Amino acid sequence: MRRKAGSTITGLDIGSAKVCCAIADQLEGGVEIIGLGTHPSTGLVKGMVVDVEATTEAIGKAVEEAEKMAHQRVRSAFIGIAGTGIKGFASQGMLPLRGRKVTAEDMERVIEAAAAVAIPKDLEVLHVLPQEYILDYLGGVKDPIGMQGARLEANCYIVTMDSAAIAPYVQCCREAGIDIDGVVLETLAAADAALADEERQTGAALLDIGGGTTGMMVFHNEAVKHVAAFAYGGGHVTNDIARCLHLTTAKAEWLKKRYGHCLPADVMPGEEIEVESVGDGETVVIDNRVLCEIIEARVDEILQLALTELQRVDLDRLVKDIVLTGGSAHLRGIDELASKIFNRHVRIGQPRHIGGLVDVVSSPMYAAAVGLVLFGSNEMSLSKYGKPNDPLFGRVSRKFKTWVTKLIK
């Protein structure tokens, strides 16, 4: 069920490059962003928490900045997590009806049947995403309530993650004084914010290129078809620049943002940049095309990994559009490079479906944080891909909160 108008929702995007906190008011017509805070993140590597103290401090600083802007105190949040420990698989549930009409309880029970699958003890279910309902072999049913038949089936996509990877996120939030409303896959949150309904219907792959990882989620017929993650992101581009040009990481990051381009041919030949080298502090001259060739090589690798994954699971034929989010989506020319690699339409995804500080959050780097707010506005575990009034969602959410409570004791 959606939260009542007047309530406040917080999304906390905990990434390898930054922590971002978005605060929103729930209104009758949707959500309005009223606060935003960011802080550099140094406590994560490839989406995994490796320094609890540094991550806790980054969370606290980002939340404090958002609180000042919103004039609101944050007590709890929906947190977004990434990492390469994500796994997804399809599952089907079946319920006999014996000729009666489908009720909301029947939908609850058939989804429960689909979710009742054995998974390894070291994994935790993050999301159960309904893809379609089937009534007496009639597939593609979106809302079977009131329809009559002999049996009801539900095809679902289940997303899991390593329990050990989730626990440090929860610990850092609690040590920063933030309770957990829910844990959400960042790629799903970014999709909530950046994808258009038509793209979900006709087929789209969202690539959320973060600092340490790149998440991918594929949609078709309004349903999630596949999820994947790769252990490469914008931080690897920065490290390549630093290593190849003998610069500090900070200087390499500055160069990437200031002069970086994914298509070296679009850079003026002979353009030079003066920077300080590592150690002696002497000024060195760098050819901008060389810088961009370094960037192109790594970004090309990340995009090729995504294309190979699409082809591996035979979903390449279903994808009509590629949508890029995350901080690295700011790189100039990345949409053109992606268009050449995927051979289809590519766009940069910015948050939509919101009001309030739209200009402030109108950037692909804020897609996940805004998506967490949108996710939280529905107060359910399955985001908008499920039924808001389905009682199952409340029970799944309560079950997850119970599990989180056990983690922090």
C-alpha positions in Angstrom: 0.0 0.0 0.0 1.2 3.5 -0.7 2.2 5.7 2.2 -0.3 8.3 3.4 0.0 11.8 2.1 2.2 13.9 4.5 4.6 11.1 5.4 8.4 11.5 4.7 10.4 8.9 2.9 14.2 8.6 2.7 16.4 6.8 0.2 20.0 6.0 0.9 22.2 5.0 -2.0 25.3 3.5 -0.6 27.8 3.2 -3.4 31.5 2.6 -4.0 32.1 6.2 -5.1 29.6 8.1 -3.1 26.7 7.9 -0.6 23.6 9.8 -1.6 20.6 10.5 0.6 17.3 11.7 -0.9 14.4 12.9 1.3 10.9 13.2 -0.1 7.4 14.1 1.0 4.6 11.7 0.1 1.8 13.7 -1.5 -1.6 12.6 -3.0 -0.2 12.8 -6.5 3.2 11.3 -5.9 6.5 12.3 -4.2 8.3 15.6 -3.9 12.1 15.7 -3.3 12.8 18.1 -0.5 16.4 17.2 0.5 19.5 15.8 -1.1 22.9 15.1 0.4 26.1 13.4 -1.0 29.4 12.5 0.4 32.4 10.6 -1.1 32.5 6.9 -0.2 35.9 5.2 0.5 34.7 2.3 2.6 33.4 0.1 -0.3 35.3 -1.9 -2.9 33.3 -3.4 -5.8 30.1 -2.9 -3.9 31.3 -4.6 -0.8 31.8 -2.9 2.6 35.5 -3.2 3.5 35.7 -0.3 6.0 32.7 0.0 8.4 34.0 3.2 10.1 34.5 5.1 6.8 31.2 3.9 5.4 29.4 4.9 8.6 30.9 8.3 8.5 30.0 8.8 4.8 26.4 7.8 5.5 26.2 10.2 8.4 27.6 13.1 6.4 25.3 12.5 3.4 22.2 12.3 5.7 23.2 15.4 7.6 23.5 17.4 4.4 20.0 16.2 3.2 18.5 16.9 6.6 19.7 20.5 6.5 18.2 21.0 3.1 14.9 19.3 3.9 14.6 20.7 7.5 13.7 17.1 8.5 15.3 14.5 10.8 16.0 11.2 9.2 15.3 8.2 11.4 15.0 5.4 8.9 15.6 4.8 5.2 15.3 2.4 2.3 18.9 1.5 1.5 20.2 0.6 -2.0 23.0 -1.9 -2.4 25.0 -3.1 -5.3 27.7 -5.8 -5.7 28.5 -8.8 -7.8 26.8 -11.3 -5.5 23.4 -10.7 -7.2 21.6 -13.7 -8.6 18.2 -14.0 -10.3 16.1 -16.9 -11.5 12.6 -17.6 -12.7 10.1 -19.4 -10.6 6.5 -20.5 -11.1 3.6 -21.0 -8.7 0.3 -22.8 -9.2 -3.0 -22.6 -7.4 -6.2 -24.7 -8.2 -9.3 -22.6 -8.5 -11.9 -25.2 -9.3 -14.0 -22.9 -11.4 -14.3 -19.9 -9.0 -13.3 -16.3 -9.5 -9.8 -15.1 -8.7 -9.5 -13.1 -5.5 -6.6 -11.0 -4.0 -5.9 -13.8 -1.6 -5.5 -16.2 -4.5 -2.9 -13.9 -6.0 -1.1 -13.8 -2.7 -1.1 -17.5 -2.4 0.1 -18.2 -6.0 3.0 -15.7 -5.5 3.9 -17.4 -2.2 3.9 -20.7 -4.1 6.3 -19.2 -6.6 8.5 -17.8 -3.9 8.6 -21.1 -1.9 11.8 -22.4 -3.5 14.9 -23.8 -1.9 17.9 -21.4 -2.0 21.3 -21.8 -0.4 21.6 -20.7 3.3 24.1 -18.0 2.4 21.6 -16.2 0.1 18.7 -13.9 1.0 15.7 -13.1 -1.2 15.7 -9.3 -2.0 12.8 -9.2 -4.4 10.0 -11.4 -5.8 8.9 -9.8 -9.0 5.8 -11.0 -10.7 6.2 -11.3 -14.5 2.8 -12.6 -15.6 -0.2 -14.6 -14.4 -1.6 -17.5 -16.4 -5.3 -18.5 -16.1 -6.2 -21.9 -17.6 -3.2 -21.6 -20.0 -4.1 -18.0 -21.0 -0.8 -16.2 -20.5 0.1 -12.5 -20.3 -2.6 -11.7 -17.7 -1.6 -8.7 -15.7 -4.5 -8.6 -13.2 -6.6 -11.8 -12.9 -8.8 -10.6 -10.0 -12.5 -11.4 -10.9 -11.6 -13.7 -13.7 -13.0 -17.3 -13.5 -11.0 -20.5 -14.2 -9.8 -23.9 -13.0 -6.2 -22.9 -12.1 -4.0 -19.9 -11.6 -0.3 -19.7 -12.2 2.2 -17.0 -11.6 5.6 -16.6 -13.3 8.0 -14.6 -11.1 11.6 -13.5 -11.1 13.4 -13.9 -7.8 16.4 -11.8 -7.0 18.8 -12.9 -4.3 22.0 -11.6 -2.8 24.7 -13.0 -0.4 23.6 -12.5 3.2 27.1 -11.7 4.2 27.2 -8.8 1.8 24.0 -7.3 3.1 24.9 -7.4 6.8 27.7 -4.8 6.8 25.4 -2.3 5.0 22.8 -2.8 7.8 25.5 -2.4 10.5 26.8 0.8 9.0 23.3 2.3 8.8 22.6 1.4 12.4 25.9 2.8 13.7 25.0 6.0 11.8 21.7 6.1 13.7 19.5 5.1 10.7 16.9 2.3 11.0 16.2 0.1 7.9 12.9 0.3 6.2 14.0 -2.0 3.4 17.0 -3.2 1.4 16.6 -2.7 -2.4 18.8 -3.7 -5.3 20.2 -0.4 -6.7 19.6 -1.4 -10.3 15.9 -1.9 -9.6 15.7 1.4 -7.8 17.4 3.2 -10.7 14.9 1.6 -13.1 12.0 2.8 -11.0 13.3 6.3 -11.4 14.7 6.4 -15.0 12.7 4.0 -17.2 9.6 4.9 -19.1 6.6 2.6 -19.1 6.9 2.2 -22.9 10.5 1.1 -22.5 9.5 -1.6 -20.0 6.9 -2.8 -22.4 8.8 -2.9 -25.7 12.1 -4.1 -24.2 15.0 -2.2 -22.5 18.2 -2.9 -20.6 19.2 -0.5 -17.9 22.9 -0.2 -17.1 23.7 1.4 -13.8 27.4 2.2 -14.0 28.6 3.0 -10.5 32.0 3.5 -9.0 32.9 -0.1 -8.3 30.3 -2.2 -10.1 27.9 -2.0 -13.1 24.4 -3.4 -12.6 22.2 -4.5 -15.4 18.4 -5.2 -15.5 16.4 -6.3 -18.5 12.7 -5.6 -19.0 10.2 -6.8 -21.6 6.4 -6.9 -21.5 6.6 -4.7 -18.3 8.4 -7.5 -16.4 12.0 -8.1 -15.2 13.6 -10.8 -17.3 17.2 -10.8 -16.1 19.5 -9.2 -13.6 23.3 -9.2 -13.6 26.3 -7.3 -12.1 29.9 -6.8 -13.3 32.9 -6.0 -11.1 33.9 -2.9 -13.1 32.8 0.7 -12.9 33.8 4.3 -13.1 36.5 3.8 -10.5 38.3 1.4 -12.8 38.4 4.1 -15.4 40.0 6.5 -12.9 42.5 3.9 -11.8 43.5 3.2 -15.4 44.2 6.9 -16.0 46.2 7.2 -12.8 48.3 4.2 -13.6 48.9 4.9 -17.3 49.7 8.6 -16.8 51.4 8.3 -13.5 49.0 10.6 -11.6 47.3 10.6 -8.3 43.8 9.1 -8.1 42.4 12.5 -7.2 44.0 14.1 -10.3 43.0 11.3 -12.5 39.4 11.6 -11.4 39.5 15.4 -12.0 40.9 14.8 -15.5 38.2 12.2 -16.3 35.4 14.6 -15.3 36.9 17.7 -16.8 38.4 16.4 -20.1 37.2 12.9 -20.4 35.5 11.6 -23.6 34.6 8.0 -24.7 35.3 8.8 -28.4 38.9 10.0 -28.9 38.1 10.8 -32.5 35.8 13.6 -31.3 38.7 15.3 -29.5 40.7 18.0 -31.3 44.1 16.6 -32.4 47.0 18.1 -30.6 45.0 19.3 -27.6 47.2 19.2 -24.5 46.6 19.3 -20.8 49.0 20.4 -18.1 48.9 18.5 -14.8 51.1 17.8 -11.8 52.8 14.3 -11.8 53.0 12.0 -8.8 55.9 12.5 -6.4 58.0 15.4 -7.6 55.0 17.7 -8.3 56.5 18.7 -11.7 54.1 19.8 -14.4 53.6 17.3 -17.2 51.8 17.7 -20.5 49.2 15.1 -21.5 47.8 14.6 -24.9 44.0 14.7 -24.5 43.5 12.0 -27.1 45.7 9.6 -25.1 43.5 10.3 -22.0 40.4 9.6 -24.0 41.8 6.4 -25.5 42.4 5.1 -21.9 38.8 6.0 -21.0 37.4 4.4 -24.2 39.2 1.1 -23.6 37.7 0.5 -20.2 34.2 1.8 -20.9 34.2 -0.3 -24.1 35.1 -3.3 -21.9 32.2 -2.7 -19.5 29.7 -2.2 -22.3 30.9 -5.3 -24.1 30.5 -7.4 -20.9 26.8 -6.2 -20.8 26.3 -7.1 -24.5 27.9 -10.5 -24.0 25.6 -11.2 -21.0 22.5 -10.2 -23.0 23.6 -12.6 -25.8 24.4 -15.4 -23.3 20.9 -15.4 -21.9 19.3 -14.9 -25.3 17.7 -11.6 -24.4 19.6 -9.4 -26.9 16.7 -9.9 -29.4 14.1 -8.5 -27.0 16.0 -5.3 -26.1 15.0 -2.2 -28.1 16.6 0.5 -25.9 19.6 0.9 -23.7 19.3 3.3 -20.7 22.4 4.4 -18.9 22.4 5.6 -15.3 25.0 6.1 -12.5 27.8 8.6 -12.2 29.7 7.3 -15.2 26.8 8.0 -17.4 28.0 11.6 -17.3 31.1 10.7 -19.4 30.9 12.6 -22.7 30.3 10.3 -25.7 29.3 7.3 -23.6 25.8 7.1 -25.2 27.4 7.2 -28.7 29.9 4.5 -27.8 27.1 2.4 -26.4 25.0 2.9 -29.5 27.8 1.6 -31.6 28.4 -1.5 -29.4 24.7 -2.4 -28.9 23.6 -1.2 -32.3 20.4 0.3 -31.0 19.0 3.4 -29.4 20.8 4.6 -26.2 19.8 7.4 -23.9 21.1 8.8 -20.6 18.5 8.0 -17.9 17.5 10.8 -15.5 15.1 10.6 -12.6 11.4 11.1 -13.5 8.0 10.6 -11.8 8.9 13.1 -9.1 8.2 16.7 -8.1 10.0 19.2 -5.8 13.7 19.7 -6.3 13.6 18.3 -9.9 16.5 20.5 -11.1 18.7 19.4 -8.2 18.3 15.7 -8.8 18.0 15.8 -12.6 21.1 13.7 -13.2 21.8 10.0 -13.9 24.0 9.8 -10.7 20.9 10.4 -8.6 18.7 7.8 -10.3 19.2 5.1 -7.6 18.6 7.5 -4.7 15.4 8.9 -6.2 14.3 5.4 -7.2 14.6 4.3 -3.5 12.2 7.1 -2.6 9.8 6.0 -5.2 10.1 2.4 -4.1 9.5 3.5 -0.5 6.4 5.5 -1.4 4.6 2.3 -2.2 5.6 0.7 1.1 6.0 -2.8 -0.4 8.7 -5.2 -1.1 8.1 -5.8 -4.8 8.3 -2.2 -6.1 5.8 -1.2 -8.7 6.1 -4.4 -10.6 3.6 -6.1 -8.2 0.2 -5.3 -6.8 0.2 -2.5 -4.2 -2.9 -3.9 -2.3 -1.6 -7.4 -2.1 -1.3 -8.5 1.5 1.7 -10.7 0.6 3.9 -7.6 0.3 3.4 -6.5 3.8 4.3 -10.0 5.1 7.4 -10.2 2.9 8.4 -6.7 4.2 7.9 -7.8 7.8 9.8 -11.0 7.3 12.7 -9.1 5.8 12.7 -6.6 8.7 12.7 -9.5 11.2 15.8 -10.9 9.4 17.5 -7.5 9.5 16.8 -7.3 13.2 18.5 -10.7 13.7 21.5 -9.4 11.7 22.2 -6.5 14.0 21.8 -8.3 17.3 
